[in-house]
């Protein structure tokens, strides 16, 4: 959010060929204290941990997706590093994620798509992730840009990234560090306490500023299960 992040958005495919190239890694194992999962893009980097009752809960990476099992109670997604460039999107069902699967193009977002995480409440959507091909027609149709502006914006991104990116514009929640919100401390999910047997898919985004209100995204998908072993 670099403040254009409030603005931001971005997503991770299970896909995660990008996991390897972005430096997503975990040192967690059953023999040692769980260690955070690292996410990096350009000069931005974060470490992600799930914490409950003061304990760090292992994030297991399986087939390029993270998984964590929690008790049906409050928990924290702890972010160390570039907090202002971090946001999350929670999905009610894995079937909403496929737009990201197999993605090979860069994904970008733009200012105005995010909202501040608030009231310790995780907002979970049942809407699918929205991605659009970032050609001039996208800016004509969705930005109401003039033909000249649309061509300039599309060319700007293509020159920055070496290819036409996908544009992510689903809603997501960012950390409002100016108000002292430095981690995602979650007590309720859509206004209700976590329930035994409940599952939520959480996409954690990290952004890298591209200028002109755009940011490139890297992401991690974590399947959170409550009370399921």
N, C-alpha and C positions, 0 to 999 in steps of 0.2 A: 502495500500500500503506500508505500513511499508517499502515500497520500493520493497518489493517483491510483492507489490500490483500492481505496474505498471504492474505489473505482474499479479496482480489478475484477478480475475474476479470475481461470484456468483451470485441469482435470487429469487424471491419470488413467490410462487404459490398464487393464490387467496386463494388457499387452506388454507392456514394459520392456520392449527392447530398449526403451529409453532409460530403464532402470539402470542397466549396466553402464550406459554411456554417461548418465548424469551422476553416477557415483552413489547410487542408493545402496546402502549396505547395512548389515546388522551383525553385531557380535554376540547377540543373545544366544545362549545355549543352556542346556539343562545342567551343565557342570559348573556354571559360574553365575555371578550376579547379572541379571538382564541388562543389556546395554542399549542405548538409543539407536534408532534407525536414522541414518544421515541422508539428507536430500540436498542436492546442489545444482545450481544453474548459473553459469558465468561466475560472477563474484559474490553471489548470494548463496548462503548455506545455512541450514538448520539441522538440529538434531531433534527427533520426535520420540517422546516417551509417553506411555499410558501409566498413570499413577492412581492407585486406589488405596485408601486407608494408610497412606504414607509409604506404600510399597510400589516399586516399579514392576509392572506386569509385562512379561515377555511378548514381543511382537514376533510372530512366526511368519517368515516369508516362504510362501509355497506357490509355485507356478506364477511368480511375479505379482503376487498380491499378498498383502499382510493380513494376518488374522490375530485377534486377541480375544481372550475369554475373561469376562469380568463378573463380579457378583452384581445382582440387580440393585445397585445403589449408586450414589454420586461418584464421579470420577473426574480426572483431569487429563486433558491432552496437553502435556508440557512441551513447550517449544523453547529451545535454547538456540541462540544465534540471531538471525535476521528476522525478528518478530514482526516488524512493520511490513514485511513482504510476504507474510503468511496469511492464508485464509483456508476455510473449510467449507465443504458442501456435503450434506448428509442426504442419502437416498434411502427410500423405504424398501427398495427391492433391487437385487443385482440386475434384473432385467432392464433397468433404466440406464445402465452403464454402457451397453454395447456401442453407442456412437463413438466411444473412445477406443474400442478394441481394434487392434491392428493399425492404429494411426501411425503414419510414418512422417507426415508433414509437421513442422513446428506448429504449436498452438499459441495463439495470442489472445489477450483480453484488452479491455479499454476502460477508461475511467467511467464511473457511474453505475457499474453492475453490482457492486458490493454493498453490504450494510454492516454496521458495527455489531459484533457479538455482544449480547446484553442479557441481563437478568438470569445468568447461569442456565439459560434454556437453549437446548440444541433444536434448531428448526429442521425437521425432516420433510423432504418433499417427495411426492409421488409423480412428479413430472420428469420426463427423460432429459438427459443432458442435451443442451442445444449447441450445435456446432454448425458453422456456415463456411463455405469456401470464400476466402478473403479476396475475391476478384473485385473489379470496379463495380460490377452489378450489385454486389452486397452493399456497398456504400450508397449506391443509388436507391436501393430498395429499403434498407434498414436505417440509414443515416439521413435520408432525404438530402443527400449531397448533390451538388450540381454535377453534370458530366465531367467537367474539368477537375473539380475537387475529388470526385470518385477515382479518376485516373491517377491523380497525384497521391492519394492515400494508398491505393493498391500498389503503385510503383514504389512508394517509400518503404512499405513492408517487404516487398519482394527484394529490393536492393539491400535492406538490412539483413534479411535471412537467407537470401540466395534462392528462394522459391516462394510461391504463393502459399501463405499459411492458412490454417483453419482458424476461425474466430469463435471463441467461446464467450457466450453471453448469458449463461444461467446465473441465477443469484447465488451468492456465497457470503460467508460471514468472515470478517477480518478482525484482528485484535486492535482495539482502540487504545493504543499504548499511552496516548495523551491523557486518557482518563484512568490510567493505572491498570488497564486490563492487559495483562502480559501473558496469560495462558488461558486455554479454553477449559475453565472450571465448570463442569456440567452437573447440575442437580436434577434437571427435568428434561424430558424429550417431548417436544410439542406440548409442553405444559403439564406433563404427567411424569411421575417417578418411573425410572426404568423397571421393567417387569421381567420376571423369570421367563426364559424362553424367547425373549425379544431379540431381534437381530437388526442391525443398522449398518449400512455401507457408508463409510466416511472417506471422502476424498480430501486429502490435505494438499494444498497448492503452495508453491513457492514461485514468486515472480522475479523477473529481471527487467529493469526499465529499458525500453526501446526508444523513448522520446515520443513526442507528439501524442501524449496520453496513452500510448500502447505499452504493454508489458508482455514478455514471453513467459510461458508457464511450464513448470515441471510439476509433477504430482506423484503422490503415493496413495493407493487405495488400501483401506484397512476394513476388513469385515469384523465388526464388533458383535460378539454374542454374549448374552447375559444368562449366566447360570447353566450354560450348555457345555458339557465336557467333551 
